[in-house]
């Protein structure tokens, strides 16, 4: 839990015990719906960016075979495409996880985070 890591130093088991005792088992999965929902589109964007970079390099260089450097450039390009979804998704997850307690927090869920943040 991020809120526990900010405040108190201790073991992972201690963190787990205190989180479950204060907020219940559901607290272990708080904020995880956003990364799960973003996983498929982010990888789709990664492979799309990778394929675009390969095609562009083949067109510009005029050859089909790619060097290790060319594949690296394609991978970085795919990563840049992927970050467009993962960055905001991780921000939403972190904001949800930073809420403490079982009661009403600042955000009621991922959609509420999007409305209040973006």
N, CA, C and O atoms as a MOPAC input file, in Angstrom:
PM7 MOZYME 1SCF
protein

 N      0.84500 1    -1.19200 1     0.00000 1
 C      0.00000 1     0.00000 1     0.00000 1
 C      0.88000 1     1.24200 1     0.00000 1
 O      1.83900 1     1.34100 1     0.76500 1
 N      0.54500 1     2.17200 1    -0.85600 1
 C      1.35700 1     3.37300 1    -0.96500 1
 C      1.21600 1     4.26900 1     0.24800 1
 O      2.19900 1     4.87000 1     0.67900 1
 N      0.02400 1     4.37500 1     0.81000 1
 C     -0.15500 1     5.26200 1     1.95000 1
 C      0.63100 1     4.74900 1     3.13800 1
 O      1.13300 1     5.55000 1     3.92500 1
 N      0.75500 1     3.44000 1     3.29500 1
 C      1.51500 1     2.87700 1     4.40600 1
 C      2.99900 1     3.09400 1     4.19100 1
 O      3.72000 1     3.38800 1     5.14500 1
 N      3.47200 1     2.95800 1     2.96700 1
 C      4.87800 1     3.14300 1     2.66700 1
 C      5.31200 1     4.58700 1     2.90000 1
 O      6.47200 1     4.83600 1     3.22700 1
 N      4.41800 1     5.51800 1     2.74000 1
 C      4.74800 1     6.92300 1     2.95600 1
 C      4.95400 1     7.23700 1     4.42500 1
 O      5.77600 1     8.09200 1     4.75700 1
 N      4.23000 1     6.56700 1     5.31900 1
 C      4.17400 1     6.97600 1     6.71300 1
 C      5.06900 1     6.17000 1     7.65300 1
 O      5.74900 1     6.74900 1     8.50000 1
 N      5.07600 1     4.86600 1     7.51700 1
 C      5.72500 1     4.02100 1     8.51200 1
 C      6.63900 1     3.02400 1     7.82000 1
 O      6.29000 1     2.45900 1     6.78400 1
 N      7.80600 1     2.81600 1     8.39800 1
 C      8.71800 1     1.80400 1     7.87700 1
 C      8.44300 1     0.48600 1     8.59500 1
 O      8.24300 1     0.47000 1     9.81000 1
 N      8.43200 1    -0.58400 1     7.87400 1
 C      8.20400 1    -1.88700 1     8.44800 1
 C      8.34400 1    -2.94800 1     7.38100 1
 O      8.69300 1    -2.65500 1     6.23800 1
 N      8.07100 1    -4.17300 1     7.76100 1
 C      8.19400 1    -5.26100 1     6.80300 1
 C      6.96800 1    -5.31500 1     5.89000 1
 O      5.95000 1    -4.67200 1     6.14500 1
 N      7.09400 1    -6.08900 1     4.83600 1
 C      5.97500 1    -6.26100 1     3.91200 1
 C      4.81800 1    -6.97900 1     4.58800 1
 O      3.65200 1    -6.66500 1     4.34800 1
 N      5.14900 1    -7.93900 1     5.42900 1
 C      4.11000 1    -8.68200 1     6.13900 1
 C      3.36300 1    -7.75300 1     7.09700 1
 O      2.14100 1    -7.84300 1     7.22300 1
 N      4.09100 1    -6.86700 1     7.76800 1
 C      3.47100 1    -5.89000 1     8.66100 1
 C      2.54200 1    -4.96400 1     7.89300 1
 O      1.44500 1    -4.64700 1     8.35300 1
 N      2.98400 1    -4.53800 1     6.72800 1
 C      2.15400 1    -3.68300 1     5.86400 1
 C      0.88400 1    -4.41100 1     5.45200 1
 O     -0.20500 1    -3.83700 1     5.49400 1
 N      1.01700 1    -5.66400 1     5.05500 1
 C     -0.13400 1    -6.47200 1     4.66400 1
 C     -1.11200 1    -6.62700 1     5.82900 1
 O     -2.31800 1    -6.45300 1     5.66000 1
 N     -0.59700 1    -6.94600 1     6.98400 1
 C     -1.43900 1    -7.14700 1     8.16200 1
 C     -2.19800 1    -5.87100 1     8.52700 1
 O     -3.40500 1    -5.91000 1     8.76700 1
 N     -1.49200 1    -4.74700 1     8.56800 1
 C     -2.13600 1    -3.48500 1     8.94900 1
 C     -3.14700 1    -3.02900 1     7.89800 1
 O     -4.19800 1    -2.49100 1     8.24300 1
 N     -2.83900 1    -3.23700 1     6.63200 1
 C     -3.77600 1    -2.84600 1     5.58100 1
 C     -5.06300 1    -3.64300 1     5.67800 1
 O     -6.14900 1    -3.06800 1     5.62400 1
 N     -4.96000 1    -4.95700 1     5.81900 1
 C     -6.15100 1    -5.81000 1     5.89800 1
 C     -6.92900 1    -5.53400 1     7.17500 1
 O     -8.16000 1    -5.53300 1     7.15600 1
 N     -6.23500 1    -5.30100 1     8.28200 1
 C     -6.95000 1    -5.04700 1     9.54000 1
 C     -7.64300 1    -3.69000 1     9.54400 1
 O     -8.70100 1    -3.54600 1    10.15700 1
 N     -7.07400 1    -2.69500 1     8.87700 1
 C     -7.68300 1    -1.35400 1     8.86700 1
 C     -8.76600 1    -1.19900 1     7.80900 1
 O     -9.78300 1    -0.54700 1     8.04600 1
 N     -8.54800 1    -1.80400 1     6.63200 1
 C     -9.44700 1    -1.53800 1     5.50500 1
 C    -10.11700 1    -2.77300 1     4.92900 1
 O    -11.01800 1    -2.64600 1     4.09900 1
 N     -9.71100 1    -3.94500 1     5.33700 1
 C    -10.29600 1    -5.16300 1     4.79800 1
 C     -9.51800 1    -5.68400 1     3.59700 1
 O     -8.61700 1    -5.01700 1     3.08800 1
 N     -9.87500 1    -6.87300 1     3.15600 1
 C     -9.16600 1    -7.52900 1     2.05200 1
 C     -9.33700 1    -6.76600 1     0.74100 1
 O     -8.43300 1    -6.76300 1    -0.09400 1
 N    -10.47300 1    -6.12900 1     0.55600 1
 C    -10.71100 1    -5.38500 1    -0.69600 1
 C     -9.70500 1    -4.26400 1    -0.90900 1
 O     -9.47800 1    -3.84500 1    -2.04500 1
 N     -9.09900 1    -3.77400 1     0.16700 1
 C     -8.11600 1    -2.69900 1     0.04500 1
 C     -6.88400 1    -3.14600 1    -0.73300 1
 O     -6.18700 1    -2.31300 1    -1.31300 1
 N     -6.60600 1    -4.43700 1    -0.75300 1
 C     -5.45300 1    -4.94000 1    -1.48800 1
 C     -5.62300 1    -4.77800 1    -2.99700 1
 O     -4.64200 1    -4.76600 1    -3.74000 1
 N     -6.86400 1    -4.65300 1    -3.43900 1
 C     -7.14500 1    -4.55300 1    -4.87000 1
 C     -7.67500 1    -3.17600 1    -5.26400 1
 O     -8.12700 1    -2.99000 1    -6.39400 1
 N     -7.62500 1    -2.21700 1    -4.35500 1
 C     -8.12600 1    -0.87400 1    -4.63200 1
 C     -7.31400 1    -0.22900 1    -5.76600 1
 O     -6.08400 1    -0.19000 1    -5.71300 1
 N     -7.99500 1     0.26000 1    -6.76100 1
 C     -7.34100 1     0.94000 1    -7.87000 1
 C     -6.82300 1     0.01700 1    -8.95400 1
 O     -6.12900 1     0.48100 1    -9.85800 1
 N     -7.12600 1    -1.25400 1    -8.90300 1
 C     -6.58500 1    -2.18400 1    -9.88600 1
 C     -7.46000 1    -2.34400 1   -11.13400 1
 O     -7.00600 1    -2.90800 1   -12.12900 1
 N     -8.69700 1    -1.86100 1   -11.09800 1
 C     -9.55400 1    -2.00500 1   -12.28200 1
 C     -9.03600 1    -1.17400 1   -13.45300 1
 O     -9.15700 1    -1.58400 1   -14.60800 1
 N     -8.47100 1    -0.03100 1   -13.16600 1
 C     -7.95800 1     0.83200 1   -14.23400 1
 C     -6.78400 1     0.19700 1   -14.96500 1
 O     -6.81100 1     0.15200 1   -16.19500 1
 N     -5.74500 1    -0.30000 1   -14.27600 1
 C     -4.65500 1    -0.93800 1   -15.02100 1
 C     -5.10900 1    -2.17600 1   -15.80000 1
 O     -4.61100 1    -2.44200 1   -16.89300 1
 N     -6.05300 1    -2.92700 1   -15.23500 1
 C     -6.54300 1    -4.10100 1   -15.95700 1
 C     -7.29000 1    -3.69000 1   -17.21800 1
 O     -7.15300 1    -4.33200 1   -18.25900 1
 N     -8.07400 1    -2.63300 1   -17.13100 1
 C     -8.81800 1    -2.15600 1   -18.30200 1
 C     -7.88800 1    -1.52600 1   -19.33700 1
 O     -8.18600 1    -1.55100 1   -20.53100 1
 N     -6.77400 1    -0.96800 1   -18.89500 1
 C     -5.84800 1    -0.30100 1   -19.80900 1
 C     -4.85000 1    -1.26800 1   -20.44400 1
 O     -4.17400 1    -0.90800 1   -21.40800 1
 N     -4.75000 1    -2.46600 1   -19.93000 1
 C     -3.74100 1    -3.41900 1   -20.39100 1
 C     -3.89300 1    -3.76700 1   -21.87200 1
 O     -2.92900 1    -3.66400 1   -22.63100 1
 N     -5.06800 1    -4.16900 1   -22.28100 1
 C     -5.26700 1    -4.60600 1   -23.66900 1
 C     -5.07200 1    -3.46000 1   -24.66000 1
 O     -4.34400 1    -3.63100 1   -25.63700 1
 N     -5.70100 1    -2.28600 1   -24.44500 1
 C     -5.46800 1    -1.20600 1   -25.41100 1
 C     -4.01900 1    -0.72000 1   -25.42800 1
 O     -3.51900 1    -0.31900 1   -26.47900 1
 N     -3.34000 1    -0.75000 1   -24.28300 1
 C     -1.96200 1    -0.26700 1   -24.26900 1
 C     -1.04600 1    -1.18400 1   -25.06900 1
 O     -0.17700 1    -0.70800 1   -25.80000 1
 N     -1.23400 1    -2.49100 1   -24.93800 1
 C     -0.41900 1    -3.40500 1   -25.74700 1
 C     -0.79500 1    -3.32600 1   -27.22200 1
 O      0.06800 1    -3.48800 1   -28.08500 1
 N     -2.05300 1    -3.08400 1   -27.52100 1
 C     -2.45500 1    -2.89600 1   -28.91700 1
 C     -1.74500 1    -1.67200 1   -29.49900 1
 O     -1.26700 1    -1.71300 1   -30.63300 1
 N     -1.67600 1    -0.59700 1   -28.73600 1
 C     -0.96600 1     0.59900 1   -29.19600 1
 C      0.53400 1     0.33500 1   -29.33200 1
 O      1.17700 1     0.83800 1   -30.25300 1
 N      1.08900 1    -0.45900 1   -28.40700 1
 C      2.51300 1    -0.77800 1   -28.48500 1
 C      2.83500 1    -1.47900 1   -29.80700 1
 O      3.75100 1    -1.08000 1   -30.52600 1
 N      2.07000 1    -2.52900 1   -30.11500 1
 C      2.35500 1    -3.26800 1   -31.34500 1
 C      2.05800 1    -2.44600 1   -32.58700 1
 O      2.72400 1    -2.61200 1   -33.60900 1
 N      1.06600 1    -1.55900 1   -32.51700 1
 C      0.78800 1    -0.68200 1   -33.63900 1
 C      1.97100 1     0.26700 1   -33.87000 1
 O      2.40600 1     0.45300 1   -35.00600 1
 N      2.48800 1     0.86500 1   -32.79400 1
 C      3.64000 1     1.75100 1   -32.92100 1
 C      4.87200 1     1.02400 1   -33.41200 1
 O      5.62300 1     1.55100 1   -34.23300 1
 N      5.08400 1    -0.18100 1   -32.91800 1
 C      6.21100 1    -0.99800 1   -33.36100 1
 C      6.10500 1    -1.29300 1   -34.85200 1
 O      7.08100 1    -1.14700 1   -35.58700 1
 N      4.92700 1    -1.70700 1   -35.29900 1
 C      4.73200 1    -2.01100 1   -36.72100 1
 C      4.87400 1    -0.76800 1   -37.59200 1
 O      5.43600 1    -0.83700 1   -38.68500 1
 N      4.36700 1     0.37500 1   -37.11300 1
 C      4.53100 1     1.61600 1   -37.88400 1
 C      5.99700 1     1.98100 1   -38.02300 1
 O      6.44100 1     2.39000 1   -39.09600 1
 N      6.74600 1     1.83400 1   -36.94800 1
 C      8.17000 1     2.18100 1   -36.99700 1
 C      8.93500 1     1.24600 1   -37.92400 1
 O      9.80900 1     1.69300 1   -38.66700 1
 N      8.62000 1    -0.04400 1   -37.89200 1
 C      9.28000 1    -1.00000 1   -38.79600 1
 C      8.96000 1    -0.65100 1   -40.25400 1
 O      9.85400 1    -0.60800 1   -41.09900 1
 N      7.68300 1    -0.40400 1   -40.53800 1
 C      7.28100 1    -0.08600 1   -41.90800 1
 C      7.94100 1     1.20700 1   -42.39500 1
 O      8.39100 1     1.28500 1   -43.53800 1
 N      7.99500 1     2.21400 1   -41.52800 1
 C      8.61100 1     3.48500 1   -41.90900 1
 C     10.10400 1     3.32100 1   -42.17600 1
 O     10.63300 1     3.87200 1   -43.14100 1
 N     10.77600 1     2.56400 1   -41.32300 1
 C     12.20600 1     2.34500 1   -41.53200 1
 C     12.46900 1     1.54800 1   -42.81000 1
 O     13.41900 1     1.84100 1   -43.53500 1
 N     11.64400 1     0.55600 1   -43.08900 1
 C     11.82100 1    -0.22000 1   -44.31600 1
 C     11.60600 1     0.64700 1   -45.54400 1
 O     12.30100 1     0.50100 1   -46.54900 1
 N     10.64600 1     1.54500 1   -45.45700 1
 C     10.36700 1     2.44500 1   -46.58600 1
 C     11.51800 1     3.43500 1   -46.78100 1
 O     11.96100 1     3.66500 1   -47.90600 1
 N     12.00100 1     4.02300 1   -45.67400 1
 C     13.06100 1     5.02300 1   -45.77300 1
 C     14.40900 1     4.41200 1   -46.15000 1
 O     15.17300 1     5.00900 1   -46.90800 1
 N     14.70000 1     3.22300 1   -45.62000 1
 C     15.99200 1     2.59800 1   -45.89100 1
 C     15.99500 1     1.77100 1   -47.16700 1
 O     17.05800 1     1.46100 1   -47.70400 1
 N     14.80500 1     1.40900 1   -47.65900 1
 C     14.70300 1     0.65500 1   -48.89500 1
 C     15.14000 1    -0.79000 1   -48.77800 1
 O     15.57200 1    -1.38500 1   -49.76600 1
 N     15.03700 1    -1.36700 1   -47.59200 1
 C     15.39300 1    -2.78200 1   -47.44300 1
 C     14.45000 1    -3.45100 1   -46.45300 1
 O     13.86100 1    -2.79800 1   -45.59200 1
 N     14.31900 1    -4.76100 1   -46.59200 1
 C     13.40000 1    -5.52000 1   -45.74800 1
 C     14.03400 1    -5.94200 1   -44.42100 1
 O     13.37200 1    -5.92600 1   -43.38400 1
 N     15.31800 1    -6.32000 1   -44.45400 1
 C     15.95300 1    -6.79400 1   -43.21800 1
 C     16.28700 1    -5.60900 1   -42.30700 1
 O     16.71500 1    -4.54800 1   -42.76000 1
 N     16.08000 1    -5.82600 1   -41.03900 1
 C     16.29700 1    -4.77800 1   -40.05700 1
 C     17.45500 1    -5.17000 1   -39.12900 1
 O     17.59000 1    -6.33000 1   -38.74000 1
 N     18.26800 1    -4.19700 1   -38.79100 1
 C     19.36000 1    -4.44100 1   -37.85300 1
 C     18.83200 1    -4.40200 1   -36.42100 1
 O     17.67200 1    -4.06600 1   -36.18000 1
 N     19.68700 1    -4.74600 1   -35.49600 1
 C     19.31700 1    -4.69400 1   -34.07900 1
 C     18.94100 1    -3.26200 1   -33.68200 1
 O     18.00300 1    -3.05200 1   -32.91300 1
 N     19.66500 1    -2.30400 1   -34.20000 1
 C     19.38100 1    -0.89300 1   -33.92500 1
 C     17.97400 1    -0.51900 1   -34.41100 1
 O     17.23300 1     0.16400 1   -33.70400 1
 N     17.61400 1    -0.96300 1   -35.60900 1
 C     16.29400 1    -0.65900 1   -36.16600 1
 C     15.17500 1    -1.26400 1   -35.31800 1
 O     14.13700 1    -0.63500 1   -35.11600 1
 N     15.38700 1    -2.48500 1   -34.82200 1
 C     14.39600 1    -3.10000 1   -33.94600 1
 C     14.30500 1    -2.35900 1   -32.61300 1
 O     13.22500 1    -2.24500 1   -32.03200 1
 N     15.43600 1    -1.86100 1   -32.13500 1
 C     15.42700 1    -1.05600 1   -30.90700 1
 C     14.63500 1     0.22500 1   -31.07200 1
 O     13.85900 1     0.60200 1   -30.19500 1
 N     14.83400 1     0.89500 1   -32.20100 1
 C     14.07900 1     2.11800 1   -32.48600 1
 C     12.58100 1     1.81000 1   -32.57400 1
 O     11.75600 1     2.58500 1   -32.09200 1
 N     12.23800 1     0.68300 1   -33.18800 1
 C     10.83000 1     0.29200 1   -33.28800 1
 C     10.24900 1     0.01000 1   -31.90600 1
 O      9.10400 1     0.37000 1   -31.63000 1
 N     11.02900 1    -0.63100 1   -31.04000 1
 C     10.56500 1    -0.90800 1   -29.68000 1
 C     10.34100 1     0.36200 1   -28.87900 1
 O      9.35200 1     0.47600 1   -28.15400 1
 N     11.25000 1     1.31500 1   -29.00300 1
 C     11.08500 1     2.59500 1   -28.30600 1
 C      9.86200 1     3.33100 1   -28.83000 1
 O      9.11300 1     3.92000 1   -28.05100 1
 N      9.65400 1     3.30400 1   -30.12600 1
 C      8.47800 1     3.94200 1   -30.71400 1
 C      7.20400 1     3.30900 1   -30.18900 1
 O      6.25200 1     4.01500 1   -29.85300 1
 N      7.17500 1     1.99100 1   -30.11400 1
 C      6.02200 1     1.30100 1   -29.55000 1
 C      5.79400 1     1.68100 1   -28.10000 1
 O      4.65200 1     1.83500 1   -27.66700 1
 N      6.87800 1     1.83500 1   -27.34400 1
 C      6.76100 1     2.25700 1   -25.94700 1
 C      6.17700 1     3.64500 1   -25.79600 1
 O      5.40100 1     3.89900 1   -24.87400 1
 N      6.54500 1     4.54600 1   -26.69600 1
 C      5.98200 1     5.90000 1   -26.65800 1
 C      4.48100 1     5.85100 1   -26.92700 1
 O      3.70800 1     6.55500 1   -26.27600 1
 N      4.06900 1     5.02700 1   -27.87900 1
 C      2.63400 1     4.85600 1   -28.15300 1
 C      1.92500 1     4.31500 1   -26.90600 1
 O      0.83900 1     4.77400 1   -26.55200 1
 N      2.54700 1     3.34100 1   -26.25100 1
 C      1.93700 1     2.65100 1   -25.11100 1
 C      1.74000 1     3.57700 1   -23.90900 1
 O      0.75600 1     3.45000 1   -23.18000 1
 N      2.65800 1     4.49100 1   -23.70600 1
 C      2.60500 1     5.38900 1   -22.54800 1
 C      1.38600 1     6.30200 1   -22.58500 1
 O      0.94600 1     6.78800 1   -21.54400 1
 N      0.84000 1     6.53700 1   -23.76300 1
 C     -0.32800 1     7.42100 1   -23.84900 1
 C     -1.51300 1     6.88300 1   -23.05700 1
 O     -2.36000 1     7.65600 1   -22.61100 1
 N     -1.58100 1     5.56400 1   -22.87700 1
 C     -2.65600 1     4.98100 1   -22.06600 1
 C     -2.16500 1     4.63400 1   -20.66700 1
 O     -2.88500 1     4.83400 1   -19.68800 1
 N     -0.94700 1     4.11700 1   -20.56800 1
 C     -0.46400 1     3.67000 1   -19.26000 1
 C     -0.21000 1     4.82300 1   -18.29100 1
 O     -0.44400 1     4.67700 1   -17.09100 1
 N      0.25700 1     5.94600 1   -18.78000 1
 C      0.53800 1     7.08100 1   -17.89200 1
 C     -0.68100 1     7.54900 1   -17.12100 1
 O     -0.66000 1     7.55700 1   -15.89000 1
 N     -1.74200 1     7.93800 1   -17.80800 1
 C     -2.94700 1     8.34700 1   -17.08900 1
 C     -3.56200 1     7.22300 1   -16.26100 1
 O     -4.11600 1     7.47500 1   -15.19100 1
 N     -3.46900 1     5.98700 1   -16.74500 1
 C     -4.01700 1     4.85700 1   -15.99600 1
 C     -3.29900 1     4.64400 1   -14.67600 1
 O     -3.93400 1     4.35400 1   -13.66200 1
 N     -1.98700 1     4.78500 1   -14.68200 1
 C     -1.21200 1     4.64500 1   -13.44300 1
 C     -1.51500 1     5.78500 1   -12.47600 1
 O     -1.55400 1     5.58300 1   -11.26200 1
 N     -1.72600 1     6.96600 1   -13.00800 1
 C     -2.08100 1     8.11300 1   -12.15300 1
 C     -3.41200 1     7.85500 1   -11.44400 1
 O     -3.54700 1     8.12600 1   -10.25100 1
 N     -4.38500 1     7.33700 1   -12.17600 1
 C     -5.68600 1     7.02700 1   -11.58400 1
 C     -5.52700 1     5.97100 1   -10.50000 1
 O     -6.09600 1     6.09700 1    -9.41600 1
 N     -4.75600 1     4.93200 1   -10.79100 1
 C     -4.52300 1     3.87100 1    -9.81100 1
 C     -3.87600 1     4.42100 1    -8.54600 1
 O     -4.30200 1     4.09000 1    -7.43900 1
 N     -2.86600 1     5.24800 1    -8.69600 1
 C     -2.17000 1     5.79700 1    -7.52900 1
 C     -3.08600 1     6.68700 1    -6.68800 1
 O     -3.05300 1     6.62200 1    -5.45900 1
 N     -3.89400 1     7.50800 1    -7.33300 1
 C     -4.80700 1     8.36100 1    -6.58100 1
 C     -5.81300 1     7.53600 1    -5.78200 1
 O     -6.14600 1     7.88900 1    -4.65100 1
 N     -6.29200 1     6.44700 1    -6.35900 1
 C     -7.22400 1     5.58500 1    -5.63700 1
 C     -6.53200 1     4.86200 1    -4.48600 1
 O     -7.12300 1     4.69500 1    -3.41900 1
 N     -5.30700 1     4.43800 1    -4.68400 1
 C     -4.60100 1     3.70900 1    -3.64300 1
 C     -4.14700 1     4.60800 1    -2.49500 1
 O     -3.94000 1     4.12400 1    -1.38200 1
 N     -3.99200 1     5.88300 1    -2.74000 1
 C     -3.54000 1     6.80800 1    -1.69200 1
 C     -4.63300 1     7.11600 1    -0.67600 1
 O     -4.34800 1     7.64300 1     0.40000 1
 N     -5.87800 1     6.79300 1    -1.00400 1
 C     -6.96800 1     7.02000 1    -0.05800 1
 C     -6.85800 1     6.01500 1     1.07800 1
 O     -6.53300 1     4.84800 1     0.85800 1
 N     -7.12900 1     6.47300 1     2.28500 1
 C     -7.02900 1     5.58500 1     3.43400 1
 C     -8.38800 1     5.37300 1     4.07300 1
 O     -9.31600 1     6.15900 1     3.87900 1
 N     -8.48600 1     4.30900 1     4.83200 1
 C     -9.69400 1     4.04400 1     5.60700 1
 C    -10.78100 1     3.36900 1     4.80300 1
 O    -10.71800 1     3.27600 1     3.57700 1
 N    -11.78500 1     2.90000 1     5.53200 1
 C    -12.91300 1     2.21100 1     4.89900 1
 C    -14.00900 1     3.17700 1     4.48600 1
 O    -14.86100 1     2.84300 1     3.66200 1
 N    -13.98900 1     4.35100 1     5.04400 1
 C    -15.05800 1     5.31100 1     4.79300 1
 C    -14.95900 1     5.95200 1     3.42600 1
 O    -14.20100 1     5.51100 1     2.56200 1
 N    -15.73300 1     6.99100 1     3.25200 1
 C    -15.79200 1     7.71200 1     1.99200 1
 C    -14.49800 1     8.48900 1     1.78200 1
 O    -14.13000 1     9.32400 1     2.60900 1
 N    -13.81900 1     8.21800 1     0.69300 1
 C    -12.59800 1     8.93500 1     0.35800 1
 C    -12.89700 1    10.09500 1    -0.56500 1
 O    -14.05400 1    10.43600 1    -0.81100 1
 N    -11.85400 1    10.68200 1    -1.06300 1
 C    -12.01100 1    11.80500 1    -1.98100 1
 C    -12.60500 1    11.34600 1    -3.31300 1
 O    -13.36100 1    12.08200 1    -3.94700 1
 N    -12.26000 1    10.12400 1    -3.73300 1
 C    -12.73800 1     9.58300 1    -4.99900 1
 C    -13.55200 1     8.32200 1    -4.74100 1
 O    -13.19900 1     7.50800 1    -3.88800 1
 N    -14.64000 1     8.16900 1    -5.48400 1
 C    -15.47500 1     6.98000 1    -5.31000 1
 C    -15.08200 1     5.84900 1    -6.25900 1
 O    -15.51200 1     4.71200 1    -6.06200 1
 N    -14.28800 1     6.13000 1    -7.26700 1
 C    -13.85000 1     5.11100 1    -8.21100 1
 C    -13.07700 1     5.73200 1    -9.36100 1
 O    -12.84200 1     6.94100 1    -9.36200 1
 N    -12.67500 1     4.92500 1   -10.34600 1
 C    -11.87600 1     5.44000 1   -11.46200 1
 C    -12.55900 1     6.54000 1   -12.26400 1
 O    -11.90900 1     7.50500 1   -12.66500 1
 N    -13.84300 1     6.40900 1   -12.50000 1
 C    -14.56400 1     7.43600 1   -13.27800 1
 C    -14.57200 1     8.75900 1   -12.51400 1
 O    -14.43100 1     9.82700 1   -13.11100 1
 N    -14.73500 1     8.68600 1   -11.20100 1
 C    -14.71800 1     9.88400 1   -10.37200 1
 C    -13.34700 1    10.55100 1   -10.41000 1
 O    -13.25400 1    11.77900 1   -10.42500 1
 N    -12.29400 1     9.75900 1   -10.42600 1
 C    -10.92300 1    10.31200 1   -10.52900 1
 C    -10.76600 1    11.05300 1   -11.84500 1
 O    -10.21300 1    12.15300 1   -11.88000 1
 N    -11.24800 1    10.45700 1   -12.92900 1
 C    -11.14800 1    11.09500 1   -14.25200 1
 C    -11.90100 1    12.41600 1   -14.27200 1
 O    -11.39600 1    13.41400 1   -14.78700 1
 N    -13.10300 1    12.42800 1   -13.71400 1
 C    -13.89900 1    13.66600 1   -13.69100 1
 C    -13.22400 1    14.77400 1   -12.89200 1
 O    -13.23800 1    15.93500 1   -13.30200 1
 N    -12.63000 1    14.42000 1   -11.74800 1
 C    -12.04100 1    15.44100 1   -10.88000 1
 C    -10.61400 1    15.80500 1   -11.24100 1
 O    -10.13100 1    16.86400 1   -10.83800 1
 N     -9.92500 1    14.95100 1   -11.99400 1
 C     -8.51500 1    15.19300 1   -12.28200 1
 C     -8.30500 1    15.73900 1   -13.68200 1
 O     -7.56800 1    16.70800 1   -13.87000 1
 N     -8.94600 1    15.12400 1   -14.66400 1
 C     -8.68500 1    15.50700 1   -16.06200 1
 C     -9.77000 1    16.36400 1   -16.54800 1
 O     -9.74600 1    16.79700 1   -17.70000 1

